[in-house]
Amino acid sequence: MSRAFVKETDGDELDDGAPERPVSPHPNYVTPAGLAQLQARVAELSAERQRLLGDESVGAKQQLRHVERELRYYDERVVSAIPVDTAAQACDRVHFGATVELEDEAGNALRYSIVGEDEADAAHGKISWVSPLAKALLNAEAGDTVTWKRPAGDKELHILAIHPSR
């Protein structure tokens, strides 16, 4: 193949080919802890960007593009954040920011906190307010049984207690 048909970069045109991170179409509700996490991530990425700006190596330029893309995403998430004062909410119904104690059909105890999309971490019991589980729980009361619609099959969950956020 002729070299005339091969596009090579000279270093300044490097593109890692990654698209912008998609931003959720849902309102960006955040807990106070979630907002702090977003702000900390912006500060971390800003510091990393500053460190990379002086490095002229090809690897640093590629890393800089990645960091700048992440920084654009997290900047947007901070700007669009809608902080929710979870401590001021009553605990008679499941709401954003609440921690819910549940029992499944097999008698297994479960505990989930309903949080913003960016702070969701299922491994630590934090679920996004737009997740199917959170949607099943929202506005339910202690003593209610809700149906969690899952691809693996519906699951009945009994709400034992509702606690304010921590």
Rosetta silent file (secondary structure, phi, psi, omega in degrees, C-alpha in Angstrom):
SEQUENCE: MSRAFVKETDGDELDDGAPERPVSPHPNYVTPAGLAQLQARVAELSAERQRLLGDESVGAKQQLRHVERELRYYDERVVSAIPVDTAAQACDRVHFGATVELEDEAGNALRYSIVGEDEADAAHGKISWVSPLAKALLNAEAGDTVTWKRPAGDKELHILAIHPSR
SCORE:     score description
SCORE:     0.000 S_00000001
   1 L     0.000  140.136  179.249    0.000    0.000    0.000 S_00000001
   2 L   -69.397  141.400  178.872    1.249    3.442   -0.822 S_00000001
   3 H   -66.371  -15.839  179.725    2.252    5.593    2.163 S_00000001
   4 H   -66.302  -21.592 -177.660    0.131    8.363    0.659 S_00000001
   5 H  -102.292    8.890 -179.718   -2.975    6.589    1.923 S_00000001
   6 L  -108.162  123.039  179.054   -1.767    6.009    5.475 S_00000001
   7 L   -91.145  121.385  176.117   -2.583    8.648    8.057 S_00000001
   8 L  -119.102  146.224  179.806    0.090    8.976   10.671 S_00000001
   9 L   -93.117  155.827  178.292    0.022   11.418   13.530 S_00000001
  10 L  -105.048   12.044  178.990    2.867   13.723   14.412 S_00000001
  11 L   103.862  -39.967  179.413    2.098   13.740   18.133 S_00000001
  12 L   -79.026  -20.006 -177.017    0.028   16.928   18.212 S_00000001
  13 L  -100.574   14.250 -177.281   -2.910   15.218   16.537 S_00000001
  14 L   -58.176  134.256  175.728   -3.060   12.270   18.899 S_00000001
  15 L  -138.156  125.519 -178.200   -6.557   11.090   19.586 S_00000001
  16 L   -76.995   -2.626  175.327   -7.212    8.124   21.794 S_00000001
  17 L    78.592   -3.289 -177.764  -10.407    7.524   19.826 S_00000001
  18 L   -81.247  135.118  177.669  -12.557    7.474   22.939 S_00000001
  19 L   -76.136  167.791  175.387  -15.853    9.329   22.749 S_00000001
  20 L   -61.147  149.322  176.571  -17.003   11.773   25.404 S_00000001
  21 L   -69.190  133.123  179.524  -18.491   10.108   28.466 S_00000001
  22 L   -69.526  141.153  178.181  -22.267   10.083   28.195 S_00000001
  23 L  -102.132  133.514 -177.964  -24.105   12.224   30.724 S_00000001
  24 L   -58.811  143.295  177.031  -27.259   10.782   32.241 S_00000001
  25 L   -79.963   -8.484 -177.864  -30.556   12.298   31.097 S_00000001
  26 L   -81.620  155.402  173.622  -31.902   12.086   34.680 S_00000001
  27 L   -56.913  143.855 -174.742  -31.739   14.936   37.187 S_00000001
  28 E   -93.172   66.731  176.209  -28.397   14.782   38.991 S_00000001
  29 E   -68.111  137.310  178.969  -29.574   14.394   42.582 S_00000001
  30 E  -137.368  148.241  171.211  -26.669   14.003   44.988 S_00000001
  31 L   -81.037  165.462  175.606  -26.265   13.433   48.686 S_00000001
  32 H   -55.571  -40.184  178.830  -23.889   15.767   50.544 S_00000001
  33 H   -66.661  -36.988  179.110  -21.290   12.974   50.490 S_00000001
  34 H   -66.116  -39.920  177.067  -21.864   12.450   46.764 S_00000001
  35 H   -64.751  -41.364  178.034  -21.313   16.125   46.004 S_00000001
  36 H   -62.232  -38.631  178.060  -18.100   16.061   48.040 S_00000001
  37 H   -64.098  -43.719  179.010  -16.946   13.003   46.053 S_00000001
  38 H   -62.325  -44.707 -179.845  -17.624   14.775   42.748 S_00000001
  39 H   -64.824  -38.294  178.141  -15.771   17.900   43.887 S_00000001
  40 H   -65.115  -39.093  179.337  -12.823   15.809   45.120 S_00000001
  41 H   -65.582  -40.158  176.793  -12.659   14.031   41.755 S_00000001
  42 H   -61.849  -44.107  179.571  -12.594   17.386   39.912 S_00000001
  43 H   -63.225  -41.898  179.221   -9.752   18.594   42.167 S_00000001
  44 H   -63.046  -46.609  179.915   -7.838   15.345   41.609 S_00000001
  45 H   -67.564  -35.891  177.465   -8.235   15.520   37.835 S_00000001
  46 H   -63.809  -41.092  178.141   -7.313   19.234   37.766 S_00000001
  47 H   -65.929  -41.151  178.323   -4.097   18.477   39.629 S_00000001
  48 H   -64.715  -39.943  177.883   -3.325   15.600   37.253 S_00000001
  49 H   -61.184  -47.125  179.092   -3.995   17.884   34.267 S_00000001
  50 H   -58.551  -41.331 -179.811   -1.592   20.527   35.635 S_00000001
  51 H   -63.787  -39.043 -176.504    1.080   17.864   36.129 S_00000001
  52 H   -79.375  -22.325 -176.790    0.692   16.600   32.558 S_00000001
  53 H   -59.475  -32.906 -177.750    0.666   20.013   30.866 S_00000001
  54 L   -85.638   -9.080 -176.604    4.421   20.406   31.155 S_00000001
  55 L   -91.924  121.939 -176.998    5.243   16.920   29.850 S_00000001
  56 L   -94.594    2.805 -178.117    5.829   16.821   26.089 S_00000001
  57 L   -70.260  156.001 -179.083    6.061   13.041   25.699 S_00000001
  58 H   -62.111  -42.579  179.482    3.562   11.244   23.478 S_00000001
  59 H   -60.982  -40.218  179.463    2.334    9.153   26.414 S_00000001
  60 H   -67.372  -37.737  178.775    1.714   12.262   28.503 S_00000001
  61 H   -65.144  -40.068  177.382   -0.242   13.882   25.667 S_00000001
  62 H   -65.624  -44.169  179.270   -2.464   10.819   25.378 S_00000001
  63 H   -63.136  -38.766  179.291   -2.959   10.734   29.144 S_00000001
  64 H   -60.981  -42.286  178.352   -3.736   14.472   29.121 S_00000001
  65 H   -62.121  -40.676  177.312   -6.537   13.936   26.587 S_00000001
  66 H   -63.379  -46.730 -179.129   -7.997   11.209   28.798 S_00000001
  67 H   -63.582  -41.764  179.631   -7.757   13.400   31.916 S_00000001
  68 H   -65.365  -37.538  176.672   -9.331   16.363   30.125 S_00000001
  69 H   -63.836  -45.574  177.962  -12.226   14.202   28.921 S_00000001
  70 H   -63.056  -39.548 -179.731  -12.803   12.946   32.485 S_00000001
  71 H   -64.610  -40.528  176.846  -12.516   16.495   33.811 S_00000001
  72 H   -60.606  -43.214 -179.916  -15.190   17.722   31.359 S_00000001
  73 H   -61.842  -52.180 -176.456  -17.499   14.931   32.533 S_00000001
  74 H   -70.218  -32.655  173.643  -17.013   15.576   36.263 S_00000001
  75 H   -59.519  -45.704  179.477  -17.178   19.369   35.834 S_00000001
  76 H   -61.986  -40.069 -179.353  -20.570   18.892   34.158 S_00000001
  77 H   -67.428  -36.240  177.134  -21.722   16.590   36.968 S_00000001
  78 H   -68.675  -44.989 -179.252  -20.771   19.150   39.628 S_00000001
  79 H   -62.236  -38.997 -176.566  -22.478   21.984   37.733 S_00000001
  80 L   -88.285   -0.379 -177.194  -25.659   19.936   37.226 S_00000001
  81 E   -62.253  137.889  175.187  -25.703   18.558   40.787 S_00000001
  82 E  -118.198   94.309 -177.656  -28.922   18.996   42.740 S_00000001
  83 E   -65.790  137.935  178.439  -27.959   18.549   46.403 S_00000001
  84 L  -116.346  124.307  178.089  -30.629   16.902   48.540 S_00000001
  85 L   -77.988   88.041 -174.872  -30.653   17.537   52.285 S_00000001
  86 H   -70.010  -25.445 -178.486  -31.237   13.920   53.213 S_00000001
  87 H   -69.560  -25.391 -176.935  -30.964   14.555   56.954 S_00000001
  88 H   -85.346   -5.050 -176.298  -34.085   16.748   56.922 S_00000001
  89 L   -86.421  145.448  177.606  -36.297   14.064   55.379 S_00000001
  90 L   -71.190  158.964 -177.995  -38.704   11.962   57.430 S_00000001
  91 L  -108.092   21.818 -179.889  -38.128    8.223   57.679 S_00000001
  92 L   -80.319  -19.924  177.883  -41.740    7.080   57.318 S_00000001
  93 L  -135.639  155.758  176.974  -41.226    6.295   53.602 S_00000001
  94 L   -70.971  130.674 -177.908  -38.265    5.263   51.473 S_00000001
  95 L  -141.277  171.578  175.684  -36.748    8.366   49.872 S_00000001
  96 L   -57.220  130.276  178.424  -33.564    9.512   48.170 S_00000001
  97 L    94.318  -14.427 -178.471  -30.714    9.203   50.657 S_00000001
  98 L   -73.949  154.171  170.979  -32.453    6.706   52.927 S_00000001
  99 E  -107.748  130.212 -173.533  -30.896    3.449   54.043 S_00000001
 100 E  -119.059  129.108  173.288  -33.332    0.558   53.844 S_00000001
 101 E   -96.499  129.952 -175.025  -33.151   -2.753   55.682 S_00000001
 102 E  -129.760  165.466  171.443  -34.845   -5.549   53.745 S_00000001
 103 E  -135.645  130.601  179.616  -35.479   -9.251   53.891 S_00000001
 104 E   -88.352 -178.947 -176.473  -35.785  -11.343   50.748 S_00000001
 105 L   -59.496  -28.922 -178.833  -37.980  -14.423   50.198 S_00000001
 106 L   -87.401    0.462  179.715  -35.236  -16.703   51.548 S_00000001
 107 L    87.514    8.333  178.745  -34.930  -14.699   54.768 S_00000001
 108 L   -75.423  133.948  177.275  -31.624  -13.043   53.808 S_00000001
 109 E   -82.402  134.596  179.006  -31.059   -9.623   55.335 S_00000001
 110 E  -129.883  152.667  179.069  -30.159   -6.872   52.857 S_00000001
 111 E  -143.458  123.833 -179.277  -29.259   -3.228   53.391 S_00000001
 112 E  -133.883  144.747  171.564  -29.157   -0.556   50.685 S_00000001
 113 E  -110.371  136.071 -178.722  -28.731    3.207   50.623 S_00000001
 114 E   -95.249  117.131 -171.603  -30.378    5.111   47.780 S_00000001
 115 E  -131.927 -180.000  176.531  -27.895    7.610   46.365 S_00000001
 116 L   -69.030  162.393 -176.568  -27.035    9.614   43.235 S_00000001
 117 H   -58.975  -39.321 -175.963  -25.896    7.927   40.049 S_00000001
 118 H   -76.942  -18.393 -179.868  -22.240    8.882   40.426 S_00000001
 119 H  -102.346    1.087  178.714  -21.969    7.607   44.003 S_00000001
 120 L   -62.242  137.135  179.423  -23.697    4.276   43.411 S_00000001
 121 E  -156.187   89.816 -174.567  -21.576    1.301   44.461 S_00000001
 122 H   -57.055  -33.417  179.927  -23.534   -1.940   44.734 S_00000001
 123 H   -62.660  -23.939  179.072  -20.618   -3.728   46.397 S_00000001
 124 H  -109.611   16.352  175.790  -20.990   -1.288   49.299 S_00000001
 125 L    75.027   22.029  178.377  -24.795   -1.297   49.349 S_00000001
 126 E  -109.847  117.762 -177.797  -25.231    2.033   47.552 S_00000001
 127 E  -116.266  145.573  179.646  -27.751    1.941   44.719 S_00000001
 128 E   -67.516  143.163 -179.938  -28.657    4.645   42.223 S_00000001
 129 L   -64.484  -15.951  178.898  -32.041    6.264   42.676 S_00000001
 130 L   -99.970    3.850  179.222  -32.858    5.373   39.047 S_00000001
 131 L   -72.914  155.783  178.519  -32.027    1.674   39.416 S_00000001
 132 H   -57.992  -36.922  179.347  -34.857   -0.880   39.210 S_00000001
 133 H   -66.067  -46.629  179.721  -34.351   -1.802   42.871 S_00000001
 134 H   -63.006  -40.355  178.906  -34.546    1.809   44.050 S_00000001
 135 H   -61.515  -36.095  177.982  -37.615    2.413   41.892 S_00000001
 136 H   -68.927  -32.060 -175.419  -39.305   -0.572   43.564 S_00000001
 137 H   -86.273  -34.267 -173.560  -38.431    0.777   47.022 S_00000001
 138 L   -54.349  132.410  179.091  -39.120    4.519   46.663 S_00000001
 139 L    74.563    0.278  175.364  -42.161    5.737   48.636 S_00000001
 140 L   -77.372  161.331 -179.564  -42.743    2.339   50.275 S_00000001
 141 L  -112.961  161.536  174.096  -43.138    2.139   54.053 S_00000001
 142 L   -58.682  135.501 -177.876  -41.666   -0.160   56.684 S_00000001
 143 L    98.902  -18.666  179.151  -43.733   -3.347   56.684 S_00000001
 144 L   -74.857  154.221  170.656  -44.469   -3.172   52.942 S_00000001
 145 E  -114.041  128.953 -179.177  -43.503   -5.913   50.525 S_00000001
 146 E  -118.100  158.097  177.644  -42.281   -4.708   47.132 S_00000001
 147 E  -107.449  120.680  177.304  -41.513   -6.526   43.915 S_00000001
 148 E   -92.042  110.477  179.754  -38.072   -5.977   42.437 S_00000001
 149 L   -80.110  115.477 -177.357  -38.371   -6.531   38.670 S_00000001
 150 L  -128.237  153.224  175.219  -35.117   -8.160   37.518 S_00000001
 151 L   -60.078  -29.997 -179.316  -33.967   -9.847   34.304 S_00000001
 152 L   -81.641    0.174 -179.250  -33.242  -12.942   36.417 S_00000001
 153 L   119.464  149.758 -179.364  -36.835  -12.942   37.640 S_00000001
 154 L   -64.391  148.971 -179.948  -38.925  -10.924   40.039 S_00000001
 155 E  -134.931  130.187  177.509  -37.942  -10.930   43.691 S_00000001
 156 E   -87.157  133.418  179.655  -40.174  -10.058   46.632 S_00000001
 157 E  -128.487  133.917  178.801  -38.552   -7.902   49.323 S_00000001
 158 E  -102.105  127.194 -179.265  -40.005   -7.059   52.716 S_00000001
 159 E   -83.745  117.578 -179.681  -39.049   -3.649   54.120 S_00000001
 160 E   -88.868  -43.926 -176.275  -37.967   -4.031   57.744 S_00000001
 161 E  -156.755  154.664  176.680  -36.764   -0.508   58.539 S_00000001
 162 E  -125.125  126.972 -178.892  -35.961    2.852   56.979 S_00000001
 163 E  -119.457  150.802  175.148  -33.098    4.937   58.349 S_00000001
 164 L   -67.324  161.747  177.245  -31.947    8.484   57.548 S_00000001
 165 L   -64.623  159.652 -179.089  -28.757    8.901   55.585 S_00000001
 166 L  -106.178    0.000    0.000  -25.526    8.939   57.485 S_00000001
